[in-house]
Amino acid sequence: MKFVVKLCENHLMKKSKLSVKTKIEASDMFHLPNVMRKCLSGVRSAEPLLSLIEDRDFMCGLSKETQNKIRQEIVGNWARRN
């Protein structure tokens, strides 16, 4: 089973040309924490993540845990900048 999960993660991160928003949704839906971590760590500034937070429909569809991870990444980006 771990092999299948790893295969899905690799496809999403390397071969897929989906947006970060779509990858975050997929990682939340299918419980792929590595995809979530890679998506959030790949964002260089807080602006793309802030635009995700402003999209209420997108955020409401995510689990509370995923919402908190996105917010934490924004705080981390802000701290690294200052």
ABEGO torsion letter per residue (X at the ends): XAAAAAAAAAAAAAABABBAAAAAAAAAAAGBAAAAAAAAAABABAAAAAAAAABAAAAAABBAAAAAAAAAAAAAAAAAAX
